[in-house]
C-alpha cells in the first residue's frame, strides 16, 4: 500500500519539481558577438555591457547601442530502462522507452546601451538571462510512466496484468534580466565598474496523465471502472466475512460448551469434537486474516480514488531579485585583461497551482499553491584575456565559475560548482568585414541526487562562427551560428529500478545591429 501511495503522489511531485528547471543555467548568449565567438570576457565592445562592463569605458565618447535577436531550438532526451515498461500495452513487451522533449525559443531579444563621456560610461542592458522558451514532452516522462506501471503491479490481486496511459508535460520559463551601472577609467590603462541586476522570473508548467487503462484477462478497462469493480469485489468480500464470522464464532462457542460438559463429567472428549473445534478456529483465523487483507485493499483503493480520472496539474510562478555586479579591466600593450563578479540573486518563486491540499509526500508540500520555491541565480566569476597577435588578428580566452552549491535549491549531495572554458579568435578581413570563431567547454558537476527526468543539464562543447560587417562608420551588422554538442549522463537505477540516461541538442542563430551616435 505504501508503494502505491508513493507512486501516485510521485506524479504530482515530479511535475512540481519542474520548478527547479534552469536554476543552475545562466544564459551567457546575450549578444550576437558571443555567438560569433564566446570568449568575449576581455573584449572591448558594446556587448561588454554584459561580458566586460569595465572595458566599455574604453569605447569612444557618445551613445553606443546594440540590438540583437536570436532563435534557439533544443531537444531534451531521456532514454529509460525498466522492467515495469514491459507491462505497458503499447510498449510491445520492451523494457526500453525514449522520452523526447522539444524546446523552441523563436525570438530571444537583447539590448545593450552605453553612454560614454570622458572617464565615465553609463550602461544599461536587457536580456533573457535564463529560460527563454517552452519545452514540450508529448509522451510525458519516465516518472509518469513508471508510476502508473507501479500502480498496475499492485493491482494484480484484482486481475490487473498491464496498463496503458497518455501523458503530456510542458514547461515555459523566462528570466528577464535588467542591468544598470557605471564604469570609470581610473587611468589610460585601468577601469572599474559597479552596477545592479534586477531579475524577474515568470514560469508556467502543465502536466497531464489521462486515459489510464488497466489490462485484464477480459481486455482493457478504464481505470475508474476498474477501481469501481475492485471496490465492489472488496466490499462484497467484507460483507460476506461479516456475515460468516458470527456463525463461526457461534459454532466455536457450542463446541467449546460440549467439550466442557464432557470434561465436567470426567469423561473423555470425543476426537471429533476436538477436531471440529480446531477446524472452526482455523476458519475464524482465516476469516480475520482475509478481513485484514481486504480492509488494507479497501484503503489502497480509496487512496487511489483522487487519481481515477488521471492527473491534471497547472502551476504558474513569479519572482524577482536584485544583485550587485562589479568588474575591472586592465590594458597593457597588446594584452587586455578583465574580470567580472556577479553576486548571487536571491529569488523565491511563488506558486499559483492546482495543488491545494497537503500531499502525502512532504517534499511536495513546498510546491503547493501559495508556497515559495527557492530559485536562486548563482554567483558568477568571469576572467578573460585578449591578445593582439597582429593589427588584424586577436585571440581570446576566458574562464567562468558558477557558484551553484551556494544556491538554496541545491546541496553538495546534488551538485558541485560549474566551470566554463572559452577560446576564440577574430580576424579583420578588411576595414569593413570581420570573421570570428570560438568554442566553449561547459563542465557541470551534477551528482545522481541532482538529476531528474524533468530538470537536467549535462556537460557540453559549444562552437560559434560568425561575421561582422561595418555598413558605415556608425552601423555594424553581426550574424552568427552557434551549436552545442552535449555529453550523455547515466544515472544509477532508482528505488523503482528505473535507469535513465540524459542528453540534449541545441542550436542558436542570430543577427544584431550595433550603432554609434
N, C-alpha and C positions, 0 to 999 in steps of 0.2 A: 504494500500500500504506500509506503514511504517513497518507493521508486516512482510510482505513478504520480504521486503528488509533486515530486521534484521535476519529473519530465514535463508535466503540463505547465507548471509555472515557469519553467525554463524558457518557454516560448515568449512570455512577456519579458523576462529578464534579458534575454538575448536581444530583443528588439530595443529595449530601453538602453542597453549598453552601446547602441549606436551613437549615443551622446558623446562617447569617447572618440569618435572618428575624427581624425585630423588634428587632435590635440597636440601631438608630437610634431606635426608637419607645419613648417613655416614656408610660405611661398616666397622664394627669393627671385623669381622671374617677374620683376616689377617694371622692366623696361626692355624694349627690343634689343638694346645693346647687350643685355645679359644673354639673350637667346643667341646672338651672334658669337659671343664669347663670354662664358660665365665668370671668368677670372677678372672681375671688374673692381675688386676691393681696393686697389690703389690707382685706378684710372682717374683722370681728370676729365669730367664731362657733366652734363646736366643730369644724367642718370645717377650721378653720385649723390643726389638728394637722398637716395636710399642706400647705395652701396658705399659711398665715401663722402659723407656730407662735409667733412672738414676740407676736403680737396676742392669743393665747389667754389670756395673763396678765391681760388687762383684763376677762375674764369674772368673774362673781360667785364668791365662795368656795363650795366644795363640789365634788361629783363631777359631771362632765358626760360624757355617753355618747351616741355616735351609732352606730346600727346601720343598714346600708344593703345593699340587694340590687338589682343591675342585670341587665338582659337585653340582650344585644347580638347583632346579626345583620349580617354583612358579606359582600359578594361581591368577588371579585378577577377582573378580566377582562383577558386578553391577546389582542389582535387581531393576527394574524400573517399575513404575506405571504411566499411563497417559491415559486419555480418548481418546487422539489422536491415540493411537495404535489400537483402535477399527476400524479405517479406513483402516488399513493395510490388503491387500488382503490375506497375508499369516499368519495373526495373529488370524484368526478364531473368530473375534469379541471380543477378550480378551483385557483387559486394562493393563495386566502384561506381561513383557518380561524380560528375563535374558540375559545379555551380559557377556561372559566369555573370558578372555584373558589368554593365556598360555605363560609363560616365561621360557626359558631354558638357562642355562649357563653351557655348557658341561665341560669346563675346566677353572678354576679360579686359576691362579698361584700366588705364592708369594715367596719372598726371604727375609730373614733377615741374616745379617752378622755383626760380631763384631770382632775386633782385640784388645785384652787386653794386656797391658804391664804396670806393675807397677800400679800406681794410675789411669792411663788413659785407656779409652775404646773408640776406633774409630768405628763408626757404620754406616751401610747402610741398607736401606730397600726398597723393591719394592712390591707393591700390587695394586689390583683393589680397589680403595678407594670409588668408587661409581658406580652404574650400574653393568655391568658385563655380560650382555647378551641382548637378544631381546625378546620383548613381542608382541604377535600377537592376535588381535581380529578379528576372521574370519567373524563375522557378524557386525562389526563396533561397535558403542557405542550409548547410548541413545541420545546424542546430534545430531548425524546424522539422526537417525530415526525420532525423534520428529520434526526436522527442515523440513524434506520432508513432514511429515504429516501436519505440519502447512501450508506449501505451498498449499497442496491439499485442505485444508479447505477454502483457499482464492480464489480458482478457481471454487467453486461451482456454481458461476454465469454462468460459461461456460459449466456446465454439469458434473463437476467432483464430484464423490461420494466416492473416495478412492484412494489408492496409492499402489505401490509396488516398491521395490528397492533392490539393492545389495550393501553391504558396506564392507570395509576392512580397517584395520589400523594396522600398525606395527611400533614399535619403537626399536631402538638399541642404547645403551648408555654405554660408557666406560669412567671412570675417572681413569687415570693411576697416581699413587702416587709414587714419589721417595723421600726418606728422607735420609739425611746425617747429622751427628752430632757427638758430643763427650761428654762423661761423665767423671767425675773425682771424685775419692774418696778423700774427704777432711779429713776423719779420718776412723777408722775401722768401724764406725757406720753410717757415713753420706756421701752421694754422690749427685752430681748435674749434670744436663745435659742441653745442648743447641744445637739446630740444626735447619735445614731448611727443609721444604717440598715443592717440586715442583709438582704441579698438572696440568696434561694435560687432557683436556676433548675432546672427539670425539663422536658425536652422529649423527644419521640419522633417519628420520621419513618419512613414506609413508602412504598416506591415499587416498582411492578412494570411491566415491559414484557413481555408474553407473547403467545402465539398469533400469532407473527410468521409471515407467509406471503410467498412470492415469486411474483410473477406471471410466467408464461412463455407461450409460444405454445400449449402444451398445457393451460394453465389454471393455477390457483393451486396451489402446492406448499408444504408446511410447510418452514420454514427449515432444520430439522435434516435433512430428507430432501434438500432442495436441496444442502446442504453435502456430504452423503454422495455424491450423484450427481456433483457437481462434482469432489469429491475423486477419485472413481473415474475420471472423464474425464482429470484431470491425471495420475493415476498411470499410466493406460493410455498416455497420450501420452509420458510419460517413459520407460516401459518400451520402447515402440517405438523411441524415439530411441536408447536404449542398445543396442538390438538392431541398428539400422541403421548407427550410427556406425562400428563396427569394419569393416563391409562396405565402407563408402565410403572409409574410411582405407586399407583394403587395396587397393581399386581404384586409389586415387591412387598408392600405392607401386608397383603394377605398371606403370601408365602412365609414371610417372617413370623406372622402370627401363628400359622400352622406349625412351624418349626418350634416355636416357643411352647406350644401345647405338648408336643412330644417330649421336649426337654423337661417340662414341669412334671410329667408323669413318669419320668425316669426311663422312658422307652427310647430305643434307637431311632434317630431321624432317618426316614427313608431317603435313599440316594437320589431318587427322582426329584424330591423337594430341594435338596441342596443344589442339584444341577440346574433346576428351574430358577432358583434364586440367582445363581451365577449368570445365567443367560439374561435374566431381566436386568441385573445390574450392569452387565456389559452393554445391553441395548440402551440403557439410560445414559451411560457414559458416551456412547457413540452419538446419541441424540444431542447431548450437551456440547460435544466437540463440533458436531455439524452446525449447531446453532451459533457457536462462536465463529466458525469459518464464514457462515452466511452473513452474520452481523458485520464482520470485517469487510466482506464483499459489498454489502449494502452501503457501508461508509465510503468505500472507494468509489462506488457508482455515484453516490450523492456528491462526492467531491469533484467528479468529472462533469457534472451537470452544467456548470458555467461554460464548458467548452463544447457542448453538444452542437452548437452552430459554428464552431471554429473560433478563431481569434481575429479581432479587428482592432488594431491599435493605431492611434494617431497622436503625435506629440510635437508641439512647437516649442522652441526655446529661444530666449533672447538674453543678452547680457552686454555689459560694456566695462571697459577698464582703461586705465591710464598708466603709462610708464615712461621714465626718462630715457634719453639716448645721449651718449657722449661720443666724441670722435677726435682724432688727431691725424694730421698729415705733415710729412716732412720730406722736403726735396733737397737732394744734394747731387749736383752734376746731372748725369743721365739717369739717376736712380730716384724713384719716388716710393716712399714707404707710408703706409696708412693703417689705422686700426679704428675699430668702432665697437662699442659695447651697448647693447640694448638690454635694459633691465627686464626682469620678469613682469609680465602683465597679469595681475591677479584678476581672475574672472570666475563668476558663478552663473551658469546658465539656468534661468528659471523655467520650470516645466509648466506647460499648459497641455494636459494629457487626458486621455480617456481612462487612464488608470487612476481610479478614485479611492478605492479601499486599500487597506494594508494587504500586502502579499504574504503568502506562506513562506517565502524566502526573504530574509532580512535585507539582502543586498538589493532587492527590487524596490524596497520602500523609498530609497533616495531618488527614484525616478517617478514617484507619484506626482499627481497634479499638484502644483504649487511648491514642490520641492526644488531646491537649488543643487545643481551638479557642478562640481569643480571642473573647470576647463581652462586652466592657466596656459598662457603662451610663454614658452620657456625663454629664459635669458639667452642672449646670443653674443658671442665674441667673434669678431672677424679680424683677420690680419692679412695684409696683402702687400705686394711689391710690383712695381713696373719698371722695366729697364729698356732704355732706348738703344738697341743694338746698332741701328742705322737711323739717319734722319727720317727714313720712310718705314722703319720696322721696329715694332715694340713687342716685347714679350712680357707676360704677366703670370703671377702665381698667387694663390690665396689659400687660406685655411679658415674654416668655420667650426666653432664648437658650440653646440646646443646643450644647455644645462637641463636636460629633460628630467633627471632624477629629482631636481628641486621643485618640480611641479606637483600639485596636490593629487592629481589624478593617477600618478604613477608611484611605485615604490621600487626599491632596489631589487626586489624579487621579480619585478616585471620588466625592468629596462635599465640600461646604463646610458650615459651621455652619448650623443651622436656627434659624428665628425664628418666634415666635407673637405676634400682636397681638390683644388682647382688649378688648371693650367690653360694658357691660351696665348694667342699672338694676333697682331693686327698689322696689315701691310697697306701702305698708300700706293695704289696702282698709278694714280695720277693726282693732281691737285684737287680733283673733284671726287674720285672714287676710292673707297677703302674696302678691303675684304678682311674678314676676321674669322677665326675658328677657335674652339676650345673644348675642354672636357671637364667633367666634374665627377668625382667618386663620392657617393653618399654612403656612409657606413653607420647603420643603426646597430644598436646593441640590445636588441629585444631578446627576452627570455620567453619560455613557453607560457608563463603566467601572464605575460603581456600581450599574447597573440590570441585573437579570436576571429571567427569567420565573418564578423560584421565589420570590425575595425582592425586593419593591419597595414603595416608598412614593411617593406623589405629593402635591403641594401641594393644599390644600383650604380650603373655607369651612365652618364648623360653626355651627349655630344651636340654641340651647336655650330652652326655655319650661317654666315650672312654677309651682307654688304651695306655700306652707307654711301649715299650719293649727295653731294652738295649741289642742289639745284641752283642756288645763289649763295652769296656770302652769308646770307641770313636764314636760309632754309635748307635743312638737310633731311633726307628721307632714309629710313632704315628698314630693312626687311630681313627676316631670318627664319630658319627652321631648326627645331630642337627635338632630339629623340632620346628617350631613356630606355635602357635595357636593364631589366630587373633580375636579381637573383631569385632562387627558389628557397623557401624556408619550410622545413619539415618539422612538424610538431609531434611530440610523443602522443600515443593514444590517450584519450581522456578516460574518465571513470566509466563511461558507457562503451568503451572500446572503439571509439571513433578516431581515426587518424586522418589529419588534414595536412596538405601542403599548400603554400600560398605563393602567388606571384602576380605581377601586373604587366601592363604595357602602357606606354604614354607617348604622345606626340603633340608638339605645340608649334604653331606657325604664327607669325605676327608681322605687323607693319607699324611704323611710327614716324612722326614728323617732329623735328626739333627746330625751334625758332629762336632768333636773336633780335631783340628790339633795342 
